[in-house]
Amino acid sequence: MPGFDVHEHRHALKQLRDTGDTSLWENRKAIACPACEEPFDRLFTTRRSATRFPENDGARFCLVRGDDAIHVFRH
């Protein structure tokens, strides 16, 4: 089962937003998505049990559930 540790990849990510329960990151080094193995543009991480996503521009998303959070990768 794939997993993802933000802290392991922190050197290649730029944090754009952090509310405590959610965070948004920009992929600056073409890290591969653990779900599809293609580079992703943005990473949204949440510890909330339910989260609403804003409308998107037709982008593709991958979802990975970790031990303490859910990671949404936007391509």
N, C-alpha and C positions, 0 to 999 in steps of 0.2 A: 504494500500500500504506500503510495507516495506521501510525502510529508514536506513541510517547508518551514524553515526556521529563519525568521526575519533577521535575527541577530547574526546568524551565520553569513548572511549576504549583505549586511549593513554597509560594507565598503562600496557596494555597487548601486545602492538605492539612495535616493534623495527623499527625505520626508517632506511631504507637502502639507499635511494636516494631522493633528492628533487631539482627540477629545478625551482620551483616557480609555474609553470603551472601543473606539474605532480609530483607525489610522489609514492614511492614504500616502502611497509611495510612488515615485517615478523610477523606472528601471533605466539606469544610465549606462549599463555595461552589457546589455543584451543577455541577461540571465534567462535561462530556459525555464518555462513553466513546467512544474512537476507533473501536471496532468496530461499535457500534449507534447511536451518537449520542444515547443517553439518559443522564441523570445516573446515576452509580454511587454506592454507599454506601461501599464499602471497596475498597482496591487492595492486592493482594499482589504483590510483586516478588521474583523469585528469579534468581540467577546459577547455581544448581545445575543439573546435567543431569537430575536426577530429584527430585521433591518429592511428598510425600504430603499430601493435604488432609484435615482432620478432617471428620467428618460435618457436614452442613449442615442448615438448617431449610427446605429446599426452595427456596432462593434460586437465582436465575439467574446464570450466570457468562458472561463474555466473555473471550477470550484474545487478546493482541496480542504478537507477537514483535518485539522491538527488536534493535538491533545488539549490545547487550551483556547483555540480560536478557529474561526473559519476564514479562509483566504480566497478572495475572488480576484482572478487574474484577467485583465482586459487586454485584448489583442487588437 
